[in-house]
């Protein structure tokens, strides 16, 4: 990472809105009363912190341009449909890692991406507990990724090329999945796991602290769009197991299995094929 004094102008208002959402989350996280929890149809939890951050983000992003719809995990189906019909929209996870929030690990984030023609061109991931922010732009006229530290420092991000030896594989704290666990078991001399929650796994790849993130479990578009932008802008790649970039704004908004890799020349397929063959 290299020092940089300022972010592109396009990122400043989005970062400010994400900070407001993080403050709303911390009001619940640091409050004297436990978070109020409900359960969705898929048995995933949603809390009053998720809803508070959703309200802040929806209002803030619409203030930047009311004609650009917001597709948020906590939004309505009508809002989802409006965003899916638009060529430009905001894709938002107000609190990515609600389970980590409830377990009080600190590994949860606010995720905001601007999507144009199916791909994220701006992304912000903010970790409320630390105040650390990862941000990127990946448009046709400007490209770059940065980390904003709590002390005010702003550093440009670059993925690690070549990768470390042994390879550092980012994995979820509790649900890495059978494929990643098999890779860890079958490649003890060439792979070491580094654990993180929510979108922080992508951020580890973007800043060079991890080389590879493999996900074959269920994820949704709002889980990945902002961090996808950050990894790509830092020099890495995010793609499906078929090698295609992830596309956003397609109902029912579920992602295929994917990888995020720091070194684009890394033969990540060897881990998937060797594990599958075994």
N, C-alpha and C positions, 0 to 999 in steps of 0.2 A: 504494500500500500504506500502511496506517495502523498505528501501533503498537498492540500488544495485550500484556497482561502474562501471560496464561495460556491454555492450551488447554482445551477441554471435557474433563471427566473421562473420557469414553468413549475419547478418543484416547490418553491417557497410557500405558496398558499396551501398546497396539498399537505406539506409537512406540518404547517400550522394547524390545519383541521385535524390531522391525525394526533397531534399533541393534545388538542381539546378532547378528542375521544379517549385518549389514554387517561386523561385526568378524570373523566367520568367513570372509567373502569376502576381506577385506584380509589375513588370515593367509596366504592363497594368493597374492594379488596382490603382496604385498610380500615373499613368501618367496624364498629363494635358489634353489629349484627351480622350473622351469617348470610351469605348470598341466598336469595330466593331462587329455587331451582324448579323448572318444569321439564317435561320430557316430550320430545317430538315423536312423530309416528315411527321414525327409524330408531327410536330409543337413544338418541343423542341428547345430551343436556343443553338447556338454554337458560340463562340466568338474567336477573335484572341488570347485571353489568353488560351483557350482550345487547340488551334492548336499549340501554342508555347510550352506549357507543353508537349503535345503529342510528338513533335519533340525531346525535351530533353530526355524524358523517353525512347522513342524507341531507340535512339542512345545509351543512357547510358546502358540500359538493354542488348542490343545486344553486347555491349563491354564486358559484363561479360561472354558471351558464345554465339557465333553467331549461334550455332545449336539449341538454344532454342527460339522458335518463340514468338512474342509478339502479344497478342490479346488486342487491345486498342479500346475503344469506338469510337475514331476518326480515326481508321485504315480503311483499304480497305477490301472489301469482300474477296479478295484473301488472305490477311493476316489472316483474321478470319478463312478461310477454312484451311489454313496451321496449325494454332494453334489447331483447332478442331481435326485434324488428329494426333496430337502429344500427347504422354503420359505425357510430361512435357512442360509447357508453362507459360509465364507471362500473367497475366490478369490485365488490367490497366484501371482506369478511371482518365484521366489527370486532370480533374476539376469536381469533384463531387459536385453538387449544383450550377450549372451555374445561375439559377434564383436568388439564394442568393447572388452570385457574382454581378449580375446586380443590385440587390436591396441594395448592399453594407452593408449587415448585418454581414459579416465576417464568416458566418457559411458555408464555403465551404472547401473542402479538396482535397488533392492528394491521390489517392488510388492505391497501387501496391500489388499484390499477386503472389506468385509462386504456381502453381497448379501441383500436381502430382497424376495421377490416379483418376482424377475427384475431388480432394479435395485440399483446400489451406493448404500448409505446411509452408508458410512464409507470413506475412502480414505487411504492413506499411500504416498507415493513418497519414497524416501531414496536419495541419491547417495553411495555409500560414500567415494569419494575426497575429496569436499569436506565431507562431513558435513551437507550441506544437506538439509532435509526439507520437503516440501509435504504438507499434511494437510487433510482436510475431513470434515465431517458434513453429511448432506443428508436427515435424517429429517423426519418430520412435525412434531416439536416443536422442532427446533433445526437451524439451517443456517448454515454459514460455512466459509471456507477460510483457511488460514494458512501462512506460511513460517517455518520455524525455521532461523535462521542459526547457523553454528558458534560465534559469539561469545555465544550464548545469547539473542539477540534473537528475539522472536516478533512477526510482523507479519501483519495481516489482508490478504487478497488480494482484488483486484477486477480484472476484465478491463478493457481499454481501450475506452471508449465516448466519442466516436466513434473509429473506427480511425485509424491513422496514414495519412499520405499522403506517399510511396507506401505501399501496404498491405504489411505485413510477413508473409510466408508462411513458416511453419516447415516445414522439410524435413529428411529424413534425410541423414546425411553421405554414405552410399554408395548408398542405394537409394531415392531420392526417387520414382522411377517415371516412366514416360513422360508421364503426365498433368501432373504437377507441373513437369517439365522443359519441357513444351510451354507451360504457363502462363507460366513464366519467360521463355521465348523470345518468346511472342506479346504479352506485356503489359509490356515493359521500362520503360515510363514510369509504370505504376500499381502494379507489384508488385516487391518486392525479397525475395530469399530470406534467411532466417536459419537456419543449419544447427545441428542438434543430434541426438544419438542417443537411442535408447530412449524412455521416457516423458517425457523432458525437453522434447520438443516440445509436449506438452500443457501442461506446467508453464509454458513460456514464454507460452502463451496465457493461462493462469490469472493470471499476474502482470503481464500487460499488455506484455510484451516482444515478443510476436508477436500478430497479429490473427487468423490463420487457419492451420489445419493440415488438409490434404487428404490422405487416404490411400486409394488404389485398389489397393494390393497386399495380399498375404496378411498377416493378423494373426489372433491368437487372443484369446479372451476374457480370459485372464490378462494379456495385453499391455496392455489398455485399461481394465479396470474401475476400478482405483484412481484413475487420472488422469481418467477420465470424471467421477467423483464430484467431483474437485477443480475441474475446469473449470466444471461446472454450479453448484457451490456458490459459486464466485467470480463468478457472474453470466453465464457464457457458456452455450453449448449444444453438445452432441455428438449427432450424428444420422447416419443412413444417407443416401445420396444421394436416397432416396425421402422423406426428412424425418422418419423414425421414430426414436425413441430406441433405442439399442442394448439388447438384452435378453440377460441372462446366465443360464447354467445349461442351455443347450440343446446337447446332443450334435449334431455332433462339435466344438462349442465354437469354431467359426470365425466371425469377424465379417464382415459385408458391408463394401463400400467405405463410407467415412464422412468426415465433416468435424467439426472442432472449431473453433468460432468464438467470438470474444470479444464482439462486438456482435451480439446476436440479430437485429437489424434488417438486418444486412449481407446484400446479395444475392449470396451466394457461388455460387449456381447459374449466374450469368452466365459465370463462368470455366470451368465444366465444359461448359456448352452451347456457348460460343463455340469452345472448343478442340476439342470433338467435331465441330462443324460444319466446322472447318477441316481 
